[in-house]
Amino acid sequence: MKNKSRSATQPCPCGSGQTYADCCGRWHAGLSEGLHAPTPEALMRSRYSAYGLGLLDYLLATWHPCTAPGDLELPPVKWLELDIRFAEATGDAGVVEFIARLRDNGRGARLHEISRFVREDGRWLYIDGTHPGMDEAPAA
């Protein structure tokens, strides 16, 4: 999947109400400079935006090495909305519960996930997630 361009002044795909440059764009662009999302929620939002924009390198770089796939291919879905239900960080561990709405082959769908994060060397990383109401399954 090719990267989709996003103007710095457009609204951020994560739905924060901020511009892309002031929200997820700074984490996407700053990764190579050592700028990292400061909270699990900020990382979750930036990963959601990265899925929508096709930023595979960012997704892999923010995935903990112990659970990261070796390679990543994104399905051709359209991400529509992110609803953060709960976010918490205690020490170096974090949890974010969210519902992401998407369109897959013209049909509406939603992804409900409780994601786990860990902070290592001052940097938050996505570990995995479970899907409430379903068998325990790794995050997509």
N, C-alpha and C positions, 0 to 999 in steps of 0.2 A: 504494500500500500504506500502510495506517495504521500509526502508531507503536504498538508493543506496549509496555504499561507493564511496568516491572520494579521490584520493591521493592529498596531499597538493601541490605537484609539477605539477599536471596536470593543463591545462588551465581552468580558471574559466568558468562555464557554461553560465554566463551572457554575455560572449563575450568581456569583457573589455580589453583583451590582457594580463592580469596579471595572475599569478598562483592563484589557488583556495585559498591557504593559505593567500596570500597577498590581496585578494579581498573579496569575500563573505564568505569564510571559517572563517575568523576572527570574523565576526559578528555572524555566526552560532554558533561557538564554544564559543564565549565570552558572549553570552546572559545571561548565568547563573552567570557570573562574573560581570554583569553590564556594559559590553561593548556593545554599540549600534551604528548602522549606523548613521553617522554624518549629512547626508543630505537626502532629499526625494529621490534623484536619487540613492544614495547608498542603501537605504532601498528597493527601487523598484528592483534594481539588485539582492539584497540578497533574496528577496521574489521570484523572477523569478527562481533563482538557487534552492531555497528551494522547489518550485513546482517540478522542474526536479529531485531533489534528494529525494523527498518524505518526507521532514522534516515537518510533520504536526504540531509538537509542536512549531516550529519556526514561522510558518505561523499564528497560533492562537495567539502566544505571541506578534506578531507585528501588529495585527489587533485591531483597537480601540474597546473597549468593547461595545460601543453603536451600532455598526454595525456588530460585529463578530458573525459568526454562533456558535451555542452551540457545534457543532461537525463538523468535516470536513472529507470528503472522496474525494480522488483525482481520477479523471477518468484515465484510462490507456492510456494516450497519451504520445507521445515522443516530448519533447520541443526541437526545433532545433536552434532557433536564436532569439535574442532580439535586437531590433532597437529602441534606445531612440530618439525620435523626438524633445522633448522639456522638460526641467526641470527647475523649478524655485522655490525659497523659499523666502517668504517675511514675516519677523517676525516669527511667529509660525505656518504659513500656507504654504503648498507646493503643487505643481502640477507637475505631470510627464505624458507626453504623450508618448506612446510606441506602437510598433507593435511587437507582438510575433508570430513567425511562429512555427507550430507544425504539427505532423503527428498523425492522429486519424484513427485507423483501416485501415492503409495503404494509407489514403487520406491526401493530404496536406490541411492545413487550416491556418488561421491567426486570431489573436485576436488584435483588435485595441482598445485601451482604453486610456481615460484621467482619471488618478487616482488623488484623493485628499488625502493629508496627513496633520496631525496636530502634533505639538510638545507639549508634556506634560511632565512636570518634567524633561526636558532636553532630552527627548526620542521621536523620530519620530514614528508615528503610521499610518498605512493605514486606511483610513476611508471608501472610496468607489470609484467607477469609473463609467463613462459613456462610451458608445460605439458610436463614431461618425458615422453617417449614419444609425443608428438604432434607434428605440424608446429608450428613456432613460431607461437603465437597470442597475441593480447592477452588480458589477464586479464579475467575476468568481474566 
